[in-house]
Amino acid sequence: MTKKIVIAIDGFSSCGKSTFAKAIAKRLNYLYIDSGAMYRAVTLEFLRSGLIKDGKVDTSRVDEILKNINISFSYDSDRKEYLTTLNGEVVESEIRSPEVANNVSLVAAIPEVRTRLVELQRELGKEKGIVMDGRDIGTVVFPNAELKIFMTADPLVRAQRRLKELQAKGVDISLDEVLSNIQERDYLDQNREVAPLRKADDAVILDNTNMTVDDQMNWVENLVKSVTM
């Protein structure tokens, strides 16, 4: 029987990491873990508990809330999407609200939040058979993952992809603005103090600048076979 593994996907923004990770999870019947959704779930819990007021977090109760928080994921075959569960409640819609979006960066900057979420992420990965994407999954969260992939693409191509997504949502923005935002994000990701973006020494690079989704899936299926067989 083919063994199950942990697949860690890191890389630059707008490379399609989440889309790629979800497709792999679905193809392999693995669990997809959305690290960003976990930070959003914590933010939702903080908001519900009254910890966030006027753009500040009341840190006196952070440890108490984090100690009892539980976040998990499941695949809804009817909706054909992965759902985030917070303390037993499906909160997929709630964590995508503007209020959560406006406060998630504030919450993600709290060291205790990061420490707790890494614990939860590792707990989810104990049974293997998971795919997780982010910017430090292979270097910090799962340094012993059997397969690590580092995604990259030409910044201009990433900007063009992102622009298409934004225009589909009715956002009025220029290609130059999107490219500038991506370049700034790249710089910040690579130079942040805590867990900066970097390729793990044993990660395989996937440059999808000129690759279709099918190309990427064929590439990763062969890679997974080489690791699991």
Secondary structure as UniProt FT lines:
FT   STRAND          6..11
FT   TURN            13..14
FT   HELIX           17..28
FT   STRAND          31..34
FT   HELIX           35..48
FT   TURN            49..50
FT   STRAND          52..53
FT   TURN            54..55
FT   STRAND          56..57
FT   HELIX           59..61
FT   HELIX           62..68
FT   STRAND          71..76
FT   TURN            77..80
FT   STRAND          81..86
FT   TURN            87..88
FT   STRAND          89..90
FT   TURN            92..93
FT   HELIX           94..96
FT   HELIX           98..108
FT   HELIX           111..124
FT   TURN            125..127
FT   STRAND          130..133
FT   HELIX           137..141
FT   TURN            143..144
FT   STRAND          147..152
FT   HELIX           155..168
FT   TURN            169..170
FT   HELIX           175..191
FT   TURN            201..202
FT   STRAND          204..207
FT   TURN            209..210
FT   HELIX           213..228
//
